[in-house]
């Protein structure tokens, strides 16, 4: 079932304006800083948060039109997994999963078969008689997904589905979620604060900032051409603004970068990937045109690399090996030289 939202949502101290369509068979991730309205958007689709203006459509049917039309949550064919899973503590796993079908009037015998199937599918059949308090985080997540899909929804709404899990369990459940979403022919909206989940699970990513959608793109497009500093930070790159002319960019805030594409003129955005930035203690001999001094302002471990923030004109982030950090003796406050090839800079109109 396709989802279409063209509405304004009242959210805390501001209003969120969203216009987006999510077709059948697609997964759209919603990213944004805390308080951006991600969960509010999900709740509006589910029927738990009325729109202030505009409308929400499910499969072309108006389900909320700012008071002029309203379809209650139970009649929207939506499966919703909230952040805390919201499992009923006084019911067993089997009773939790059966709740939705029974609430929709499905016969007891049919519900029993449906519940058995979905419990097996999510590998939680052995916990059928346990209550939620006796489940681990990963088990509770699987039960919440099973309960959401037991009602045969046409839209699946997932609010931070992996946030409460430890690292090992998160990897396991993420792999299972990939399989679930691949076999689900309806539309899925996934709210997350974790860029990796969005990049792996979603076909498109919707980024909310300042009460609006600031970017709606595929994961690849988002990584190549982030629209804001927040998006750039999510995908781990440096985003610089400036003015291009004849192959040179005058960077806002100071500095000049030379780029390979001499055809771009005017206001531009320039992406500097950490792996493209080289760091040296002294100015390299025969250095490229893009070589300038700076000061190490911070170091952060990231998997098998260390992200080195360099305060300069312009400031950038480099990704180096732990061995390089040791060899260079990198530490906050240390003067360094950074360089990047013109061919490694991605430039596009602002």
N, C-alpha and C positions, 0 to 999 in steps of 0.2 A: 504494500500500500504506500503510495507516495505521500509525502508530507510537504505542505506548503505553508509558510508563515510570512505574512506581510502585515506586521503589527508593531505597536508600541506597547511595551510592558512597563508598568510602574514597578520600580525596584529600589527599596530603601530611599536614599536621598537623590536618586536620579531616575531618568527614564531610559529604557533600552529600546533602540529601534532596530528591528531585524526584518530583512526581506530575503528569503531563501527558499529553494525547493530541493527536496531530497527524494529522488526517484526510487522505485522498487529495485531491490537487489543491491543498493549502495549503502556504504557506511560513511557517515559524516562525523568527524570529531570536532568538538567545540573546545577551543582553548581560550585562555584569557587570564589576567591576573585575578587574585582573590577579590571578590566583590564585583566582578564585571557583569554578573547576571547569567552565568552559564547554567546553573541549576534552575534559575527562574525560567529560562527558555524551555528547559526540559519539562518543568512542571506545567507550563502553559500548553505544551503539546499534549500532556497527559490529562489535562482538564483540572489541574489542582491549583492553577493560578490564572484568573481571568485576564484577558487582554484589556488594556486601557483604550485602545483604538485599533482599527484594522481588523484582521481576521486570521483564523487558522483553518486550514482545510486538510482532511485526511481522505485520500483517494478521490479528490474532487468534491467531497461533501463538506459543507461548512459545519464545523463543530464549535466554533466560538466567533461571534461577530459583535463583540463589545456590547453584549446584552440583548442584541436583536435576534440572536440564535445561540442556542447552547445545548450541547450534547454532554451528558454526565460521563465521568471517567469510565464507568462500567460498560458503557455502550460504544466505546471508541476503538475496541479491538487493539488495545495497546498493552504491551508488557513492560512493566516499569521496575527497575532494580535501583533503589535509592542507595545513597552512600553507606548507610548503616545496615543495609539489607532488609531491615524492618520485618524480620521473621517474628511470628507470634510466639512469645516465650512459653505460653501455656499449652501449645499444640506440638505434637510430634512432627518430625520431618514429613511423614506421609500426609498428615492432616494439613500442614502448611501448603504443600504442593497441591492438595486436592481443593483447597479453599476457593481458588478462582473458578475452576470448572463448576463446582457446586453452586457458587454464588450466581453463576450465569444460567443455572437451571439444567445443567447436563445431568443425565440420569446417573444414578449411583454406580451401576455396573459399568457404564461407559467410562465414568471418571476413574474407576478402579483400574481398568486396563490402561487408560491414558497415563495415570500416575505411575504405574509399574514400568511403562515404557520409558518415561522421562527420567525416572530414578536410575534405571539401568544406563541410559544414555549418558548421564552425568556422573556415573560411578559412585552414587551415594545410596544405592539400594540397601547396603548393609547397615546404614544408619537410619533406616526408615522409622524405627520405633524410638529413636532418641529425640530429646528436646534440644532446641538451639544452644542452650547453655553448655551442653556436652559436646559441641562440635568445635573443631579447630577453625581458624580463619578461612583456610582454603575450602574446607567442607561447607561452611556456612555460605561462602560465595557460590559454590556449585548448587547448593539447595536454592538460593535466591534466584539463580538463573533458571533452574528447573521449574520453580514456581511461576516465573514470568512467562516461560514458553509453554507451560501446561495449558494455558488458555487459548493456544493456537493464535497468537496475536499476528497482526499484519505490520505492526510497527514495534520495534524494540528500543526502549530508552534505558541507557546505562549511565548512571551518575557515579563517576569515580570508581569503577568496578574493581580496580586493583589497588587502590590507595591504602587500604587497611591491612594488606598482606605483607609478610616479610619478603626479603629479596628472593629467596629460593622458591617459596610458594608462588610469588608473583610471576616468576618465569614459567612455572608449570601451568598456572591458570591462564596466563597470556596465550600459551600454545594451544590450550583447550579452547579458548575464546576465538582464536583464529579459525579453528575448525567449525565451531558453532556458527560464526558469522558467514563463513563460506557456504554453508548449507542452508542458511536462512534466506528465503527469497523475498522477504519484505524489506522495508527500509529500517536502518538502524541509526540512532543518534547517540553518540558516545561523548560524554563530558569527561574531561581529564585535565590534570595539571602537568602530566608527564609527557613531554614531547615524543619520547620513544614510543609510547603506546599509540599516540596519534599517527606517527609516521609508519608504524608497522600495521596497524589495524584498519586505518581509514583510506577511503578512495579520495576524499576531499577533506580539507580542514577549514573550519570557520573560526576566525579569530575575533574575539570581542575586546574592545578597549574603549573607554570613555563614552559608553552608552551607544556604541555603534559597531557594525561589522567593519573592521579595518582591512581584512583580507579574506578572500574566499578562493582557495586554490588547491591544486593537487599537492601531495607531499613534496614531489620533485620541484614543482614551481615555487612552493614556499621556501624550500632550501636554496634555490638558485636566486630568487628575487624577493627577499623579505621586504615588506612594506613599511615596517616601523622598527624602532630600536628594540621593542619588546619581542617582536617576532625574530629578529636577528639573534637576540640572546637565547631564545628558545632553541634555535637550530645551531647555536654555537659559533656564530660568525660576527665579525665587526662590520657594522653598517655606517658608512660615512656619507655625508651630504656635501655637495659642492657644485661648482659651475665648471662645465667642460668647454674647452676651446682648443682646437687643433691638437688633440691628443694629450692635453694636460688638464688636470682637474685642480682648481683652487679649492681646497677643502675648507668648509666652514669651521672656524675655530683655529685655523692655522695649518700651513703645510701645503705642498704641491705633490701630486702623484701623476706619473706619466703612464698612459694606458695604450694598449695596442690599437684600439679602435679610434681612428681619428675623425670618424664621420659624425660622432655624437657631439651636439652642442647644447648649451643651456643648462638648466637645473637637472642634476643627475643624482642617482644613488650609486654607491660603489661598495661592493661586497669584498671584504678581505677575509679569506679563509685562514684559520690558525695554522694549518699545515703548510700554507704557502709562505709563511713568515719565517725568515731566518734571523737568528740572534748571534751576535758576536761581542766579545769584550772590547774589541778595538775596530775601527773602521776597516772593512775588508779591502784588500788591494784590488784595484781594477773593479771596484764595486759597481753594481748596476745603478741606473739613474735614480731608482727608488731606494735610496739608502739614507737614513737619518738617525740622529742620536735621540736617546730617551733614557728613562729611569724605570727600573723594575718597581712596580707598585704592588704586586701580589703574585702568589703562586697557588695553584689549586690542582690537586691530584684528580685525574679523570681517566679511569681504566688504566691503559698502559702508557698514557701520556700525562704530562704536566702542562697545564694551561698557565702561561706566563703573561700577566698583564703589564704592558709597558706604557707609561705616561709619557707622551711626546706630542709632536705636532706633525701628523695626527697620531692619536693614541690607538694602539692595536693590541690584539691578543695573539700570542704564538703558542703552538703546541709542540713540545719537545719531549724527548725521552727523559726518564729519571737519570740516566747516565749522563746526558748532556747537562742537566742541572748540576750534577756533581762536578763534571769536568770544568764547566764554566764558573762554578761557585756562585750560581745565581741566588740572590737574596733581595728582599725589599730594600729599596734605596740605592741599589747598585747601578751605576751608569752603564749603558750598553748601546750597541748599534743594531738597528733592525733594517732588514731589506726584503723586498718582494719584487718578483719579476712583473713587468708590465702585462705579460700574457696571462698571468695568474689572477688578474683583477677583473671582476665581472661588473660591468657598468650598464645602467639602463636609465631611461628618463624618470625623473622624480614625479 
